[in-house]
Amino acid sequence: MDDLCLFALNASLSFGEKTSQRLGISLSPHEEREFEDGEHKSRPLVSVRKRDVFVIQSLYSEPRQSVNDKLCRLLFFIGALHDASAREITAVIPYLGYSRKDRRTKSRDPVTTRYVACLLESVGVDRVMTVDVHNLAAFQNAFRCPTEHLESTICFVEYFQPLIGTEDVTVVSPDAGGFKRADRFREALSAALGKQVPLAFINKQRSEGEVSGDLLVGDVRAGSVVILDDLISTGTTLVRAARLCVEAGAARVYCAATHGLFIPPAAENLTNSHIEKTVVSDTVPPFRLDASTVERKLAIVEVSGLIAEAVQRIHQGFRPTKPEFLK
């Protein structure tokens, strides 16, 4: 894999190190330099000429850098790689910020997902990889370059299979929009448990930040429930879904979501709810939650293995091979 470079920008260094360990390679060195006026520059410290380059940067806000800061750094670094004659550049964005604003819901609304796609393509990206994007169709249609969409389903199945055991369990989508995502998880969990797992969903409407709708479609009585979503923001949707499931007779309620943003008051919502355990991936570290809440209420599964496998397959596909008559 001499012609592969894997970079992780500083804000995603920990995630990048886990991915590089899975691949059995070291992260390629780079420089990120801050200037007094808030500007910055970044550059690779190794040659990338005619090499396949993968850059890891998750786009979420934190005290050190906003989502806008991280997006700018990623764009500038990709531009530097392109100018340095990299053969193929893949932006690995485990959590793709701005992916929730993927359509117009009001007059003159922006379609921000498409604008982010245009920015990435303008600096020379050849491929974009992400995990459990909010709206898969909108994501795929926003980009003209190839995209790779990874699903954390197998990671959640591996967590819940021993936990559920022989108990009855129902997978619940907290809204109709996540029905297909929940159904794919249900199919995988059914195969792992060796029995059919039923599916239910909750009717939900959102307007001006207010969530309404209390209709649970499906039978969740007397068993465990796993509520599956793509992300947790304040946790209001999941708490509401858990309450409806308990009122309908569910014995235990678990939640799973790929991206745990945990915007306040998420800690209070999850602590004072019917949810026994919330499972998230490591695409976003739970830095907004205190240690006791993480220990009591949270479980984290790693998706770095998924990304490492995808990186390896893409790289092997790009690697040129000699025709038979030249071997």
C-alpha positions, -999 to +999 in steps of 0.1 A: +000+000+000+029+023-007+009+044-031-018+052-004-018+082+019-042+084+049-044+119+065-065+129+095-068+166+102-062+176+138-098+177+149-103+141+138-069+128+148-082+102+173-106+087+148-079+087+121-055+068+143-081+041+149-087+038+112-050+037+104-045+009+130-073-011+113-055-007+080-021-016+094-005+017+082+006+049+098-012+082+093+007+104+068+021+136+085+007+170+078+010+205+091-018+228+104-006+263+112-026+290+130-021+327+123-027+356+147-057+369+128-076+336+129-065+324+094-047+291+090-030+269+065-025+232+061-003+211+039+009+175+035+044+168+047+050+139+023+048+137-014+013+128-027+021+128-064+003+100-082-009+085-049-044+077-036-051+101-008-078+098+019-085+127+043-105+121+074-125+151+089-158+149+107-179+180+104-194+188+138-190+219+161-169+217+193-153+243+215-120+243+195-135+245+160-169+252+146-183+231+118-175+260+095-139+260+106-136+223+100-152+226+066-128+254+055-098+234+068-109+203+048-115+224+017-081+240+018-063+208+026-080+190-004-070+220-026-034+216-015-035+179-023-049+185-057-023+211-065+004+186-053-008+162-080-025+136-059-039+109-082-073+104-064-086+124-034-113+109-012-128+130+016-138+107+044-164+126+064-178+103+091-204+129+102-213+151+073-224+185+086-252+204+069-266+171+056-300+177+073-308+208+052-312+187+020-344+202+006-366+233+006-393+232+032-402+269+031-400+296+004-364+306-005-349+279+017-313+270+009-304+235-001-272+235+019-262+198+012-258+207-024-238+238-017-213+218+004-211+193-024-202+221-048-175+234-025-158+200-021-159+194-059-146+228-067-113+222-048-107+189-065-122+161-045-127+129-065-149+109-040-168+115-008-173+089+019-197+093+048-215+072+074-254+071+078-262+104+062-296+119+071-311+115+036-293+090+013-311+100-019-304+137-013-267+130-005-262+109-036-280+135-059-261+164-044-227+152-057-215+148-092-184+129-081-187+092-068-200+088-032-196+060-007-223+057+019-215+033+048-241+020+072-233+013+109-260-015+110-236-043+115-219-025+144-253-020+162-263-056+155-231-069+171-239-048+202-276-058+206-274-095+196-259-107+230-279-080+249-313-091+235-306-129+235-338-149+234-361-120+244-388-106+222-377-074+205-392-049+182-373-023+161-390+011+161-384+040+137-391+073+155-406+088+123-418+076+089-387+090+072-364+066+089-386+036+082-363+021+055-332+026+077-349+008+106-361-020+083-326-027+071-315-029+108-344-051+115-335-075+087-299-077+100-309-082+136-334-109+125-306-128+108-283-125+138-310-136+163-323-164+140-359-152+143-381-126+127-380-092+144-411-070+139-410-034+129-430-004+141-428+034+135-441+066+150-459+094+132-440+126+137-443+162+123-418+190+128-425+227+122-405+257+136-386+233+158-417+219+174-424+182+173-459+167+173-477+134+166-484+106+190-494+077+168-474+044+173-480+020+144-471-016+154-472-039+185-444-034+211-461-051+240-442-073+265-408-072+249-378-050+244-377-021+219-347-007+200-355+028+186-332+035+157-323+069+142-294+084+123-285+111+149-293+125+183-295+162+187-313+173+218-328+138+223-364+151+222-375+128+194-361+096+210-374+105+245-409+110+230-407+078+211-395+059+242-425+073+262-450+062+236-434+027+235-436+023+273-472+035+273-480+009+246-466-019+268-428-022+260-408-037+289-375-021+281-364+006+257-330+010+240-320+036+215-294+035+188-282+064+166-250+067+145-242+103+154-245+115+189-244+153+189-261+157+223-270+193+221-283+206+255-306+196+271-298+161+257-282+150+290-313+158+310-336+143+284-318+110+283-312+108+320-348+115+329-364+092+303-376+056+299-344+048+278-322+022+296-292+026+273-284+048+243-259+034+218-240+057+194-210+053+171-177+072+175-182+095+145-188+123+171-172+120+206-197+126+234-178+157+247-211+175+256-220+148+282-205+145+316-186+114+325-213+100+348-240+103+321-217+086+296-209+057+320-246+051+331-265+058+299-242+056+269-225+028+249-202+036+220-194+013+191-166+019+166-171+024+129-135+028+121-134-008+109-161+000+083-141+030+070-108+011+069-124-017+049-139+008+025-106+027+021-088-006+013-114-017-013-114+017-030-076+018-031-073-017-045-099-007-072-078+023-082-045+005-083-035+000-119-028-035-131-008-047-161-027-064-190-022-101-193+000-097-224+024-074-205+029-097-175 
